[in-house]
């Protein structure tokens, strides 16, 4: 898109009152620090500007901020009831066999025992088997390495959710 005008959905997001924009951002990521950084950088001219601000804010999150963000994510294979975002993002587990679901539950618990938080992965477009393989691989990481992987995965999730937010706004 070569237009210099702000896309309609992004313009709508930019125009939201502070509390409404903060609530919309909080739906994308449960980190208050992340949401406040994005809110403070409004208005955005392009979606890429919004994504870049998201990436920059993600890079600055403290361990406590990351924990707050992770707390907003249900375990893989168990999306939050009534939460269409987590159900959509974890679609790859929906048709998984009962054996794979049981294995994921066991792996999720082992991961959580080791790291103190849910296994977090950008599940969009991944199969249940791919998610299982990822948790098996990552459970051997050090806590420091895993924290950086989680930061990267959260960034991917945030970009997807921000894109959906801007697209939804454009359609309403």
C-alpha positions as a Markdown table, in Angstrom:
| # | Residue | x | y | z |
|---|---|---|---|---|
| 1 | Unk | 0.0 | 0.0 | 0.0 |
| 2 | Unk | 1.6 | 3.3 | -1.1 |
| 3 | Unk | -1.1 | 5.6 | 0.3 |
| 4 | Unk | 0.1 | 8.2 | 2.7 |
| 5 | Unk | -3.2 | 8.2 | 4.6 |
| 6 | Unk | -3.6 | 6.2 | 7.8 |
| 7 | Unk | -5.7 | 3.0 | 7.2 |
| 8 | Unk | -9.3 | 3.4 | 8.5 |
| 9 | Unk | -8.9 | 0.7 | 11.2 |
| 10 | Unk | -5.7 | 2.2 | 12.5 |
| 11 | Unk | -7.2 | 5.7 | 12.4 |
| 12 | Unk | -10.1 | 4.4 | 14.5 |
| 13 | Unk | -7.7 | 2.8 | 17.0 |
| 14 | Unk | -5.8 | 6.1 | 17.2 |
| 15 | Unk | -9.0 | 8.0 | 17.9 |
| 16 | Unk | -10.2 | 5.7 | 20.8 |
| 17 | Unk | -10.4 | 7.3 | 24.2 |
| 18 | Unk | -7.5 | 6.3 | 26.4 |
| 19 | Unk | -9.4 | 3.8 | 28.5 |
| 20 | Unk | -10.9 | 2.1 | 25.4 |
| 21 | Unk | -7.6 | 1.9 | 23.6 |
| 22 | Unk | -5.9 | 0.5 | 26.8 |
| 23 | Unk | -8.6 | -2.1 | 27.1 |
| 24 | Unk | -8.2 | -3.1 | 23.4 |
| 25 | Unk | -4.4 | -3.3 | 23.8 |
| 26 | Unk | -4.8 | -5.4 | 27.0 |
| 27 | Unk | -6.9 | -7.9 | 25.0 |
| 28 | Unk | -3.9 | -8.3 | 22.7 |
| 29 | Unk | -1.3 | -8.6 | 25.5 |
| 30 | Unk | -1.9 | -8.8 | 29.3 |
| 31 | Unk | 1.2 | -6.8 | 30.1 |
| 32 | Unk | 0.2 | -3.4 | 31.4 |
| 33 | Unk | 3.7 | -2.0 | 30.7 |
| 34 | Unk | 3.5 | -3.1 | 27.0 |
| 35 | Unk | 0.0 | -1.6 | 26.6 |
| 36 | Unk | 0.9 | 1.7 | 28.2 |
| 37 | Unk | 4.0 | 2.0 | 25.9 |
| 38 | Unk | 1.9 | 1.5 | 22.8 |
| 39 | Unk | -0.8 | 3.8 | 24.1 |
| 40 | Unk | 1.8 | 6.5 | 24.8 |
| 41 | Unk | 3.2 | 6.3 | 21.2 |
| 42 | Unk | -0.2 | 7.0 | 19.5 |
| 43 | Unk | -1.0 | 8.1 | 16.9 |
| 44 | Unk | 0.4 | 5.5 | 14.4 |
| 45 | Unk | 0.6 | 6.3 | 10.7 |
| 46 | Unk | 0.8 | 2.7 | 9.6 |
| 47 | Unk | 0.3 | -0.7 | 10.9 |
| 48 | Unk | 4.0 | -1.3 | 10.6 |
| 49 | Unk | 4.6 | 1.6 | 12.9 |
| 50 | Unk | 2.3 | -0.1 | 15.4 |
| 51 | Unk | 4.1 | -3.4 | 15.1 |
| 52 | Unk | 7.5 | -1.7 | 15.5 |
| 53 | Unk | 6.3 | 0.0 | 18.7 |
| 54 | Unk | 5.0 | -3.4 | 19.9 |
| 55 | Unk | 8.4 | -5.0 | 19.2 |
| 56 | Unk | 10.2 | -2.2 | 21.0 |
| 57 | Unk | 7.9 | -2.4 | 24.0 |
| 58 | Unk | 8.3 | -6.2 | 24.1 |
| 59 | Unk | 12.1 | -5.8 | 24.1 |
| 60 | Unk | 11.9 | -3.5 | 27.2 |
| 61 | Unk | 9.6 | -5.8 | 29.3 |
| 62 | Unk | 11.0 | -6.8 | 32.7 |
| 63 | Unk | 10.7 | -10.4 | 34.0 |
| 64 | Unk | 7.7 | -9.3 | 36.0 |
| 65 | Unk | 6.1 | -7.7 | 32.9 |
| 66 | Unk | 6.7 | -10.9 | 31.0 |
| 67 | Unk | 5.1 | -12.9 | 33.8 |
| 68 | Unk | 2.0 | -10.6 | 33.6 |
| 69 | Unk | 1.8 | -11.1 | 29.9 |
| 70 | Unk | 2.1 | -14.9 | 30.2 |
| 71 | Unk | -0.6 | -15.0 | 32.8 |
| 72 | Unk | -3.0 | -13.9 | 30.1 |
| 73 | Unk | -2.4 | -17.1 | 28.1 |
| 74 | Unk | -4.1 | -20.5 | 28.8 |
| 75 | Unk | -2.1 | -23.7 | 28.5 |
| 76 | Unk | -1.8 | -25.2 | 25.0 |
| 77 | Unk | -4.7 | -27.6 | 24.5 |
| 78 | Unk | -6.9 | -25.8 | 27.0 |
| 79 | Unk | -8.1 | -22.5 | 25.5 |
| 80 | Unk | -10.1 | -20.2 | 27.8 |
| 81 | Unk | -13.8 | -21.0 | 27.6 |
| 82 | Unk | -15.6 | -18.1 | 25.8 |
| 83 | Unk | -12.3 | -16.7 | 24.5 |
| 84 | Unk | -12.4 | -16.9 | 20.7 |
| 85 | Unk | -8.8 | -15.6 | 20.3 |
| 86 | Unk | -7.3 | -18.5 | 22.3 |
| 87 | Unk | -9.6 | -21.0 | 20.6 |
| 88 | Unk | -8.7 | -19.7 | 17.2 |
| 89 | Unk | -4.9 | -19.5 | 18.0 |
| 90 | Unk | -4.9 | -23.1 | 19.4 |
| 91 | Unk | -7.0 | -24.5 | 16.5 |
| 92 | Unk | -4.2 | -27.1 | 15.8 |
| 93 | Unk | -5.0 | -28.9 | 19.1 |
| 94 | Unk | -8.8 | -29.0 | 18.5 |
| 95 | Unk | -8.7 | -32.1 | 16.3 |
| 96 | Unk | -5.8 | -33.7 | 18.1 |
| 97 | Unk | -6.2 | -37.3 | 19.3 |
| 98 | Unk | -7.0 | -37.9 | 22.9 |
| 99 | Unk | -3.5 | -39.4 | 23.2 |
| 100 | Unk | -1.9 | -36.2 | 21.9 |
| 101 | Unk | -4.1 | -34.1 | 24.2 |
| 102 | Unk | -3.1 | -36.2 | 27.2 |
| 103 | Unk | 0.6 | -36.0 | 26.2 |
| 104 | Unk | 0.3 | -32.2 | 25.9 |
| 105 | Unk | -1.3 | -31.9 | 29.3 |
| 106 | Unk | 1.6 | -33.9 | 30.8 |
| 107 | Unk | 4.2 | -31.9 | 29.0 |
| 108 | Unk | 2.5 | -28.6 | 29.9 |
| 109 | Unk | 2.6 | -29.6 | 33.6 |
| 110 | Unk | 6.3 | -30.6 | 33.4 |
| 111 | Unk | 7.1 | -27.4 | 31.6 |
| 112 | Unk | 5.2 | -25.3 | 34.2 |
| 113 | Unk | 6.9 | -27.2 | 37.0 |
| 114 | Unk | 10.3 | -26.3 | 35.6 |
| 115 | Unk | 9.8 | -22.7 | 34.5 |
| 116 | Unk | 6.9 | -21.5 | 36.7 |
| 117 | Unk | 4.6 | -20.5 | 33.9 |
| 118 | Unk | 2.6 | -21.9 | 31.0 |
| 119 | Unk | 4.3 | -23.1 | 27.9 |
| 120 | Unk | 3.9 | -20.2 | 25.5 |
| 121 | Unk | 4.2 | -20.5 | 21.7 |
| 122 | Unk | 2.7 | -18.7 | 18.8 |
| 123 | Unk | 0.3 | -21.5 | 18.0 |
| 124 | Unk | -1.4 | -19.9 | 15.0 |
| 125 | Unk | -1.0 | -22.3 | 12.0 |
| 126 | Unk | 0.8 | -25.0 | 14.0 |
| 127 | Unk | -0.4 | -28.6 | 14.4 |
| 128 | Unk | -0.8 | -30.3 | 17.7 |
| 129 | Unk | 2.2 | -32.4 | 16.8 |
| 130 | Unk | 4.3 | -29.3 | 16.1 |
| 131 | Unk | 3.4 | -27.8 | 19.5 |
| 132 | Unk | 4.2 | -31.1 | 21.3 |
| 133 | Unk | 7.5 | -31.2 | 19.6 |
| 134 | Unk | 8.3 | -27.6 | 20.5 |
| 135 | Unk | 7.5 | -28.2 | 24.2 |
| 136 | Unk | 9.6 | -31.3 | 24.2 |
| 137 | Unk | 12.5 | -29.4 | 22.7 |
| 138 | Unk | 12.2 | -26.3 | 24.8 |
| 139 | Unk | 11.8 | -28.0 | 28.2 |
| 140 | Unk | 15.6 | -28.6 | 28.1 |
| 141 | Unk | 16.4 | -24.9 | 27.9 |
| 142 | Unk | 17.8 | -22.9 | 30.7 |
| 143 | Unk | 15.3 | -20.4 | 32.3 |
| 144 | Unk | 17.2 | -17.5 | 30.8 |
| 145 | Unk | 17.1 | -19.0 | 27.3 |
| 146 | Unk | 13.4 | -19.9 | 27.7 |
| 147 | Unk | 12.6 | -16.4 | 28.8 |
| 148 | Unk | 14.0 | -14.9 | 25.6 |
| 149 | Unk | 12.1 | -17.5 | 23.5 |
| 150 | Unk | 8.9 | -16.6 | 25.3 |
| 151 | Unk | 9.6 | -12.9 | 24.6 |
| 152 | Unk | 9.9 | -13.7 | 20.9 |
| 153 | Unk | 6.8 | -15.9 | 20.9 |
| 154 | Unk | 4.8 | -13.2 | 22.7 |
| 155 | Unk | 5.9 | -10.7 | 20.1 |
| 156 | Unk | 4.6 | -12.9 | 17.3 |
| 157 | Unk | 1.3 | -13.4 | 19.1 |
| 158 | Unk | 1.0 | -9.6 | 19.7 |
| 159 | Unk | 1.6 | -8.8 | 16.1 |
| 160 | Unk | -1.2 | -11.2 | 15.0 |
| 161 | Unk | -3.6 | -9.8 | 17.6 |
| 162 | Unk | -2.8 | -6.2 | 16.7 |
| 163 | Unk | -3.4 | -7.0 | 13.0 |
| 164 | Unk | -6.7 | -8.5 | 13.9 |
| 165 | Unk | -7.6 | -5.4 | 16.1 |
| 166 | Unk | -6.8 | -3.0 | 13.3 |
| 167 | Unk | -8.7 | -5.2 | 10.7 |
| 168 | Unk | -11.7 | -5.5 | 13.0 |
| 169 | Unk | -11.8 | -1.8 | 13.6 |
| 170 | Unk | -11.7 | -1.3 | 9.8 |
| 171 | Unk | -14.8 | -3.5 | 9.4 |
| 172 | Unk | -17.0 | -1.9 | 12.0 |
